[in-house]
Amino acid sequence: METVGIHHVALNVPDVEEGIRFYTEVLGGQLRTDRPELGIAGAWIDLGAQQVHLVEAPVPRNLGQHFALRVRDLDAAVAELRAKGVELGDPSHIGSNRQTFVVDPAGNPIELHEVGEPIG
């Protein structure tokens, strides 16, 4: 099997409209209008070349699951989100990479990830 990347990540949210506002107004995504009727409330949002699919359902207990958004400038992303009133930690180094986390209104953690130069 040849994979070419991740197409989307599906997240449970208790309030789809609140999720849409967060992923579009705060994170800069674009709400798609081509989602068919699937028998359950939800939304599809473009974030870069990938999508986040919001599904209206109870949010399960978090066991460390998350997804990461790759950003070009983590400091600029953190400053922009803080200016919008979003609470998030200071960036930390993981090898040559840097990361921090933000939590969506439903409690889903999202890593913001800046790829650095390889060490060595």
MODELLER restraints for C-alpha pairs under 7 A, 6 or more apart:
rsr = mdl.restraints
at = mdl.atoms
rsr.add(forms.Gaussian(group=physical.xy_distance, feature=features.Distance(at['CA:6:A'], at['CA:50:A']), mean=6.84, stdev=0.5))
rsr.add(forms.Gaussian(group=physical.xy_distance, feature=features.Distance(at['CA:7:A'], at['CA:50:A']), mean=5.26, stdev=0.5))
rsr.add(forms.Gaussian(group=physical.xy_distance, feature=features.Distance(at['CA:7:A'], at['CA:51:A']), mean=6.28, stdev=0.5))
rsr.add(forms.Gaussian(group=physical.xy_distance, feature=features.Distance(at['CA:8:A'], at['CA:50:A']), mean=5.54, stdev=0.5))
rsr.add(forms.Gaussian(group=physical.xy_distance, feature=features.Distance(at['CA:8:A'], at['CA:51:A']), mean=4.42, stdev=0.5))
rsr.add(forms.Gaussian(group=physical.xy_distance, feature=features.Distance(at['CA:8:A'], at['CA:52:A']), mean=5.39, stdev=0.5))
rsr.add(forms.Gaussian(group=physical.xy_distance, feature=features.Distance(at['CA:8:A'], at['CA:53:A']), mean=6.68, stdev=0.5))
rsr.add(forms.Gaussian(group=physical.xy_distance, feature=features.Distance(at['CA:9:A'], at['CA:51:A']), mean=6.52, stdev=0.5))
rsr.add(forms.Gaussian(group=physical.xy_distance, feature=features.Distance(at['CA:9:A'], at['CA:52:A']), mean=5.01, stdev=0.5))
rsr.add(forms.Gaussian(group=physical.xy_distance, feature=features.Distance(at['CA:9:A'], at['CA:53:A']), mean=6.05, stdev=0.5))
rsr.add(forms.Gaussian(group=physical.xy_distance, feature=features.Distance(at['CA:10:A'], at['CA:52:A']), mean=5.84, stdev=0.5))
rsr.add(forms.Gaussian(group=physical.xy_distance, feature=features.Distance(at['CA:10:A'], at['CA:53:A']), mean=4.47, stdev=0.5))
rsr.add(forms.Gaussian(group=physical.xy_distance, feature=features.Distance(at['CA:10:A'], at['CA:54:A']), mean=5.85, stdev=0.5))
rsr.add(forms.Gaussian(group=physical.xy_distance, feature=features.Distance(at['CA:10:A'], at['CA:55:A']), mean=6.92, stdev=0.5))
rsr.add(forms.Gaussian(group=physical.xy_distance, feature=features.Distance(at['CA:11:A'], at['CA:53:A']), mean=6.20, stdev=0.5))
rsr.add(forms.Gaussian(group=physical.xy_distance, feature=features.Distance(at['CA:11:A'], at['CA:54:A']), mean=5.12, stdev=0.5))
rsr.add(forms.Gaussian(group=physical.xy_distance, feature=features.Distance(at['CA:11:A'], at['CA:55:A']), mean=6.01, stdev=0.5))
rsr.add(forms.Gaussian(group=physical.xy_distance, feature=features.Distance(at['CA:12:A'], at['CA:54:A']), mean=6.01, stdev=0.5))
rsr.add(forms.Gaussian(group=physical.xy_distance, feature=features.Distance(at['CA:12:A'], at['CA:55:A']), mean=4.86, stdev=0.5))
rsr.add(forms.Gaussian(group=physical.xy_distance, feature=features.Distance(at['CA:12:A'], at['CA:56:A']), mean=5.78, stdev=0.5))
rsr.add(forms.Gaussian(group=physical.xy_distance, feature=features.Distance(at['CA:12:A'], at['CA:57:A']), mean=5.26, stdev=0.5))
rsr.add(forms.Gaussian(group=physical.xy_distance, feature=features.Distance(at['CA:12:A'], at['CA:58:A']), mean=6.29, stdev=0.5))
rsr.add(forms.Gaussian(group=physical.xy_distance, feature=features.Distance(at['CA:12:A'], at['CA:59:A']), mean=5.26, stdev=0.5))
rsr.add(forms.Gaussian(group=physical.xy_distance, feature=features.Distance(at['CA:13:A'], at['CA:19:A']), mean=6.81, stdev=0.5))
rsr.add(forms.Gaussian(group=physical.xy_distance, feature=features.Distance(at['CA:13:A'], at['CA:54:A']), mean=6.41, stdev=0.5))
rsr.add(forms.Gaussian(group=physical.xy_distance, feature=features.Distance(at['CA:13:A'], at['CA:55:A']), mean=5.96, stdev=0.5))
rsr.add(forms.Gaussian(group=physical.xy_distance, feature=features.Distance(at['CA:13:A'], at['CA:56:A']), mean=5.06, stdev=0.5))
rsr.add(forms.Gaussian(group=physical.xy_distance, feature=features.Distance(at['CA:13:A'], at['CA:57:A']), mean=5.72, stdev=0.5))
rsr.add(forms.Gaussian(group=physical.xy_distance, feature=features.Distance(at['CA:13:A'], at['CA:58:A']), mean=6.48, stdev=0.5))
rsr.add(forms.Gaussian(group=physical.xy_distance, feature=features.Distance(at['CA:13:A'], at['CA:59:A']), mean=5.96, stdev=0.5))
rsr.add(forms.Gaussian(group=physical.xy_distance, feature=features.Distance(at['CA:13:A'], at['CA:106:A']), mean=5.37, stdev=0.5))
rsr.add(forms.Gaussian(group=physical.xy_distance, feature=features.Distance(at['CA:14:A'], at['CA:56:A']), mean=5.35, stdev=0.5))
rsr.add(forms.Gaussian(group=physical.xy_distance, feature=features.Distance(at['CA:14:A'], at['CA:57:A']), mean=5.53, stdev=0.5))
rsr.add(forms.Gaussian(group=physical.xy_distance, feature=features.Distance(at['CA:14:A'], at['CA:58:A']), mean=5.72, stdev=0.5))
rsr.add(forms.Gaussian(group=physical.xy_distance, feature=features.Distance(at['CA:14:A'], at['CA:59:A']), mean=6.86, stdev=0.5))
rsr.add(forms.Gaussian(group=physical.xy_distance, feature=features.Distance(at['CA:14:A'], at['CA:106:A']), mean=6.53, stdev=0.5))
rsr.add(forms.Gaussian(group=physical.xy_distance, feature=features.Distance(at['CA:15:A'], at['CA:56:A']), mean=6.27, stdev=0.5))
rsr.add(forms.Gaussian(group=physical.xy_distance, feature=features.Distance(at['CA:16:A'], at['CA:42:A']), mean=5.92, stdev=0.5))
rsr.add(forms.Gaussian(group=physical.xy_distance, feature=features.Distance(at['CA:16:A'], at['CA:54:A']), mean=6.62, stdev=0.5))
rsr.add(forms.Gaussian(group=physical.xy_distance, feature=features.Distance(at['CA:16:A'], at['CA:56:A']), mean=5.86, stdev=0.5))
rsr.add(forms.Gaussian(group=physical.xy_distance, feature=features.Distance(at['CA:19:A'], at['CA:105:A']), mean=6.75, stdev=0.5))
rsr.add(forms.Gaussian(group=physical.xy_distance, feature=features.Distance(at['CA:22:A'], at['CA:104:A']), mean=6.90, stdev=0.5))
rsr.add(forms.Gaussian(group=physical.xy_distance, feature=features.Distance(at['CA:23:A'], at['CA:29:A']), mean=5.58, stdev=0.5))
rsr.add(forms.Gaussian(group=physical.xy_distance, feature=features.Distance(at['CA:24:A'], at['CA:30:A']), mean=5.75, stdev=0.5))
rsr.add(forms.Gaussian(group=physical.xy_distance, feature=features.Distance(at['CA:24:A'], at['CA:31:A']), mean=6.82, stdev=0.5))
rsr.add(forms.Gaussian(group=physical.xy_distance, feature=features.Distance(at['CA:26:A'], at['CA:81:A']), mean=6.89, stdev=0.5))
rsr.add(forms.Gaussian(group=physical.xy_distance, feature=features.Distance(at['CA:29:A'], at['CA:45:A']), mean=6.05, stdev=0.5))
rsr.add(forms.Gaussian(group=physical.xy_distance, feature=features.Distance(at['CA:29:A'], at['CA:46:A']), mean=5.44, stdev=0.5))
rsr.add(forms.Gaussian(group=physical.xy_distance, feature=features.Distance(at['CA:29:A'], at['CA:47:A']), mean=4.86, stdev=0.5))
rsr.add(forms.Gaussian(group=physical.xy_distance, feature=features.Distance(at['CA:30:A'], at['CA:45:A']), mean=5.41, stdev=0.5))
rsr.add(forms.Gaussian(group=physical.xy_distance, feature=features.Distance(at['CA:30:A'], at['CA:46:A']), mean=5.09, stdev=0.5))
rsr.add(forms.Gaussian(group=physical.xy_distance, feature=features.Distance(at['CA:30:A'], at['CA:47:A']), mean=6.87, stdev=0.5))
rsr.add(forms.Gaussian(group=physical.xy_distance, feature=features.Distance(at['CA:31:A'], at['CA:44:A']), mean=6.18, stdev=0.5))
rsr.add(forms.Gaussian(group=physical.xy_distance, feature=features.Distance(at['CA:31:A'], at['CA:45:A']), mean=4.49, stdev=0.5))
rsr.add(forms.Gaussian(group=physical.xy_distance, feature=features.Distance(at['CA:31:A'], at['CA:46:A']), mean=6.44, stdev=0.5))
rsr.add(forms.Gaussian(group=physical.xy_distance, feature=features.Distance(at['CA:32:A'], at['CA:44:A']), mean=5.50, stdev=0.5))
rsr.add(forms.Gaussian(group=physical.xy_distance, feature=features.Distance(at['CA:32:A'], at['CA:45:A']), mean=5.53, stdev=0.5))
rsr.add(forms.Gaussian(group=physical.xy_distance, feature=features.Distance(at['CA:32:A'], at['CA:46:A']), mean=6.82, stdev=0.5))
rsr.add(forms.Gaussian(group=physical.xy_distance, feature=features.Distance(at['CA:35:A'], at['CA:43:A']), mean=6.93, stdev=0.5))
rsr.add(forms.Gaussian(group=physical.xy_distance, feature=features.Distance(at['CA:35:A'], at['CA:44:A']), mean=6.49, stdev=0.5))
rsr.add(forms.Gaussian(group=physical.xy_distance, feature=features.Distance(at['CA:40:A'], at['CA:56:A']), mean=6.94, stdev=0.5))
rsr.add(forms.Gaussian(group=physical.xy_distance, feature=features.Distance(at['CA:41:A'], at['CA:55:A']), mean=6.26, stdev=0.5))
rsr.add(forms.Gaussian(group=physical.xy_distance, feature=features.Distance(at['CA:41:A'], at['CA:56:A']), mean=5.38, stdev=0.5))
rsr.add(forms.Gaussian(group=physical.xy_distance, feature=features.Distance(at['CA:42:A'], at['CA:54:A']), mean=5.08, stdev=0.5))
rsr.add(forms.Gaussian(group=physical.xy_distance, feature=features.Distance(at['CA:42:A'], at['CA:55:A']), mean=4.45, stdev=0.5))
rsr.add(forms.Gaussian(group=physical.xy_distance, feature=features.Distance(at['CA:42:A'], at['CA:56:A']), mean=5.62, stdev=0.5))
rsr.add(forms.Gaussian(group=physical.xy_distance, feature=features.Distance(at['CA:43:A'], at['CA:53:A']), mean=5.77, stdev=0.5))
rsr.add(forms.Gaussian(group=physical.xy_distance, feature=features.Distance(at['CA:43:A'], at['CA:54:A']), mean=5.09, stdev=0.5))
rsr.add(forms.Gaussian(group=physical.xy_distance, feature=features.Distance(at['CA:43:A'], at['CA:55:A']), mean=6.89, stdev=0.5))
rsr.add(forms.Gaussian(group=physical.xy_distance, feature=features.Distance(at['CA:44:A'], at['CA:51:A']), mean=6.62, stdev=0.5))
rsr.add(forms.Gaussian(group=physical.xy_distance, feature=features.Distance(at['CA:44:A'], at['CA:52:A']), mean=5.94, stdev=0.5))
rsr.add(forms.Gaussian(group=physical.xy_distance, feature=features.Distance(at['CA:44:A'], at['CA:53:A']), mean=4.55, stdev=0.5))
rsr.add(forms.Gaussian(group=physical.xy_distance, feature=features.Distance(at['CA:44:A'], at['CA:54:A']), mean=6.33, stdev=0.5))
rsr.add(forms.Gaussian(group=physical.xy_distance, feature=features.Distance(at['CA:45:A'], at['CA:51:A']), mean=5.38, stdev=0.5))
rsr.add(forms.Gaussian(group=physical.xy_distance, feature=features.Distance(at['CA:45:A'], at['CA:52:A']), mean=5.22, stdev=0.5))
rsr.add(forms.Gaussian(group=physical.xy_distance, feature=features.Distance(at['CA:45:A'], at['CA:53:A']), mean=6.33, stdev=0.5))
rsr.add(forms.Gaussian(group=physical.xy_distance, feature=features.Distance(at['CA:46:A'], at['CA:52:A']), mean=6.51, stdev=0.5))
rsr.add(forms.Gaussian(group=physical.xy_distance, feature=features.Distance(at['CA:66:A'], at['CA:108:A']), mean=6.97, stdev=0.5))
rsr.add(forms.Gaussian(group=physical.xy_distance, feature=features.Distance(at['CA:66:A'], at['CA:109:A']), mean=5.37, stdev=0.5))
rsr.add(forms.Gaussian(group=physical.xy_distance, feature=features.Distance(at['CA:66:A'], at['CA:110:A']), mean=5.65, stdev=0.5))
rsr.add(forms.Gaussian(group=physical.xy_distance, feature=features.Distance(at['CA:66:A'], at['CA:111:A']), mean=6.96, stdev=0.5))
rsr.add(forms.Gaussian(group=physical.xy_distance, feature=features.Distance(at['CA:67:A'], at['CA:110:A']), mean=5.47, stdev=0.5))
rsr.add(forms.Gaussian(group=physical.xy_distance, feature=features.Distance(at['CA:67:A'], at['CA:111:A']), mean=6.06, stdev=0.5))
rsr.add(forms.Gaussian(group=physical.xy_distance, feature=features.Distance(at['CA:68:A'], at['CA:110:A']), mean=5.75, stdev=0.5))
rsr.add(forms.Gaussian(group=physical.xy_distance, feature=features.Distance(at['CA:68:A'], at['CA:111:A']), mean=4.29, stdev=0.5))
rsr.add(forms.Gaussian(group=physical.xy_distance, feature=features.Distance(at['CA:68:A'], at['CA:112:A']), mean=5.63, stdev=0.5))
rsr.add(forms.Gaussian(group=physical.xy_distance, feature=features.Distance(at['CA:68:A'], at['CA:113:A']), mean=6.22, stdev=0.5))
rsr.add(forms.Gaussian(group=physical.xy_distance, feature=features.Distance(at['CA:69:A'], at['CA:111:A']), mean=6.11, stdev=0.5))
rsr.add(forms.Gaussian(group=physical.xy_distance, feature=features.Distance(at['CA:69:A'], at['CA:112:A']), mean=5.03, stdev=0.5))
rsr.add(forms.Gaussian(group=physical.xy_distance, feature=features.Distance(at['CA:69:A'], at['CA:113:A']), mean=5.92, stdev=0.5))
rsr.add(forms.Gaussian(group=physical.xy_distance, feature=features.Distance(at['CA:70:A'], at['CA:112:A']), mean=6.07, stdev=0.5))
rsr.add(forms.Gaussian(group=physical.xy_distance, feature=features.Distance(at['CA:70:A'], at['CA:113:A']), mean=4.73, stdev=0.5))
rsr.add(forms.Gaussian(group=physical.xy_distance, feature=features.Distance(at['CA:70:A'], at['CA:114:A']), mean=5.82, stdev=0.5))
rsr.add(forms.Gaussian(group=physical.xy_distance, feature=features.Distance(at['CA:71:A'], at['CA:112:A']), mean=6.57, stdev=0.5))
rsr.add(forms.Gaussian(group=physical.xy_distance, feature=features.Distance(at['CA:71:A'], at['CA:113:A']), mean=5.86, stdev=0.5))
rsr.add(forms.Gaussian(group=physical.xy_distance, feature=features.Distance(at['CA:71:A'], at['CA:114:A']), mean=5.33, stdev=0.5))
rsr.add(forms.Gaussian(group=physical.xy_distance, feature=features.Distance(at['CA:72:A'], at['CA:114:A']), mean=5.99, stdev=0.5))
rsr.add(forms.Gaussian(group=physical.xy_distance, feature=features.Distance(at['CA:73:A'], at['CA:114:A']), mean=6.57, stdev=0.5))
rsr.add(forms.Gaussian(group=physical.xy_distance, feature=features.Distance(at['CA:74:A'], at['CA:114:A']), mean=5.81, stdev=0.5))
rsr.add(forms.Gaussian(group=physical.xy_distance, feature=features.Distance(at['CA:87:A'], at['CA:102:A']), mean=6.96, stdev=0.5))
rsr.add(forms.Gaussian(group=physical.xy_distance, feature=features.Distance(at['CA:88:A'], at['CA:101:A']), mean=6.10, stdev=0.5))
rsr.add(forms.Gaussian(group=physical.xy_distance, feature=features.Distance(at['CA:88:A'], at['CA:102:A']), mean=5.18, stdev=0.5))
rsr.add(forms.Gaussian(group=physical.xy_distance, feature=features.Distance(at['CA:89:A'], at['CA:100:A']), mean=6.03, stdev=0.5))
rsr.add(forms.Gaussian(group=physical.xy_distance, feature=features.Distance(at['CA:89:A'], at['CA:101:A']), mean=6.53, stdev=0.5))
rsr.add(forms.Gaussian(group=physical.xy_distance, feature=features.Distance(at['CA:90:A'], at['CA:100:A']), mean=6.35, stdev=0.5))
rsr.add(forms.Gaussian(group=physical.xy_distance, feature=features.Distance(at['CA:91:A'], at['CA:98:A']), mean=6.17, stdev=0.5))
rsr.add(forms.Gaussian(group=physical.xy_distance, feature=features.Distance(at['CA:91:A'], at['CA:99:A']), mean=5.18, stdev=0.5))
rsr.add(forms.Gaussian(group=physical.xy_distance, feature=features.Distance(at['CA:91:A'], at['CA:100:A']), mean=4.74, stdev=0.5))
rsr.add(forms.Gaussian(group=physical.xy_distance, feature=features.Distance(at['CA:92:A'], at['CA:98:A']), mean=5.42, stdev=0.5))
rsr.add(forms.Gaussian(group=physical.xy_distance, feature=features.Distance(at['CA:92:A'], at['CA:99:A']), mean=5.48, stdev=0.5))
rsr.add(forms.Gaussian(group=physical.xy_distance, feature=features.Distance(at['CA:92:A'], at['CA:100:A']), mean=6.42, stdev=0.5))
rsr.add(forms.Gaussian(group=physical.xy_distance, feature=features.Distance(at['CA:93:A'], at['CA:99:A']), mean=6.52, stdev=0.5))
rsr.add(forms.Gaussian(group=physical.xy_distance, feature=features.Distance(at['CA:96:A'], at['CA:116:A']), mean=4.91, stdev=0.5))
rsr.add(forms.Gaussian(group=physical.xy_distance, feature=features.Distance(at['CA:96:A'], at['CA:117:A']), mean=5.96, stdev=0.5))
rsr.add(forms.Gaussian(group=physical.xy_distance, feature=features.Distance(at['CA:96:A'], at['CA:118:A']), mean=6.06, stdev=0.5))
rsr.add(forms.Gaussian(group=physical.xy_distance, feature=features.Distance(at['CA:96:A'], at['CA:119:A']), mean=6.12, stdev=0.5))
rsr.add(forms.Gaussian(group=physical.xy_distance, feature=features.Distance(at['CA:97:A'], at['CA:114:A']), mean=5.76, stdev=0.5))
rsr.add(forms.Gaussian(group=physical.xy_distance, feature=features.Distance(at['CA:97:A'], at['CA:115:A']), mean=4.76, stdev=0.5))
rsr.add(forms.Gaussian(group=physical.xy_distance, feature=features.Distance(at['CA:97:A'], at['CA:116:A']), mean=4.58, stdev=0.5))
rsr.add(forms.Gaussian(group=physical.xy_distance, feature=features.Distance(at['CA:98:A'], at['CA:113:A']), mean=5.93, stdev=0.5))
rsr.add(forms.Gaussian(group=physical.xy_distance, feature=features.Distance(at['CA:98:A'], at['CA:114:A']), mean=5.18, stdev=0.5))
rsr.add(forms.Gaussian(group=physical.xy_distance, feature=features.Distance(at['CA:98:A'], at['CA:115:A']), mean=6.70, stdev=0.5))
rsr.add(forms.Gaussian(group=physical.xy_distance, feature=features.Distance(at['CA:99:A'], at['CA:111:A']), mean=6.61, stdev=0.5))
rsr.add(forms.Gaussian(group=physical.xy_distance, feature=features.Distance(at['CA:99:A'], at['CA:112:A']), mean=5.46, stdev=0.5))
rsr.add(forms.Gaussian(group=physical.xy_distance, feature=features.Distance(at['CA:99:A'], at['CA:113:A']), mean=4.57, stdev=0.5))
rsr.add(forms.Gaussian(group=physical.xy_distance, feature=features.Distance(at['CA:99:A'], at['CA:114:A']), mean=6.25, stdev=0.5))
rsr.add(forms.Gaussian(group=physical.xy_distance, feature=features.Distance(at['CA:100:A'], at['CA:111:A']), mean=5.77, stdev=0.5))
rsr.add(forms.Gaussian(group=physical.xy_distance, feature=features.Distance(at['CA:100:A'], at['CA:112:A']), mean=5.41, stdev=0.5))
rsr.add(forms.Gaussian(group=physical.xy_distance, feature=features.Distance(at['CA:100:A'], at['CA:113:A']), mean=6.94, stdev=0.5))
rsr.add(forms.Gaussian(group=physical.xy_distance, feature=features.Distance(at['CA:101:A'], at['CA:109:A']), mean=6.52, stdev=0.5))
rsr.add(forms.Gaussian(group=physical.xy_distance, feature=features.Distance(at['CA:101:A'], at['CA:110:A']), mean=5.51, stdev=0.5))
rsr.add(forms.Gaussian(group=physical.xy_distance, feature=features.Distance(at['CA:101:A'], at['CA:111:A']), mean=4.43, stdev=0.5))
rsr.add(forms.Gaussian(group=physical.xy_distance, feature=features.Distance(at['CA:101:A'], at['CA:112:A']), mean=5.91, stdev=0.5))
rsr.add(forms.Gaussian(group=physical.xy_distance, feature=features.Distance(at['CA:102:A'], at['CA:109:A']), mean=5.89, stdev=0.5))
rsr.add(forms.Gaussian(group=physical.xy_distance, feature=features.Distance(at['CA:102:A'], at['CA:110:A']), mean=5.31, stdev=0.5))
rsr.add(forms.Gaussian(group=physical.xy_distance, feature=features.Distance(at['CA:102:A'], at['CA:111:A']), mean=6.49, stdev=0.5))
rsr.add(forms.Gaussian(group=physical.xy_distance, feature=features.Distance(at['CA:103:A'], at['CA:109:A']), mean=4.42, stdev=0.5))
rsr.add(forms.Gaussian(group=physical.xy_distance, feature=features.Distance(at['CA:103:A'], at['CA:110:A']), mean=5.90, stdev=0.5))
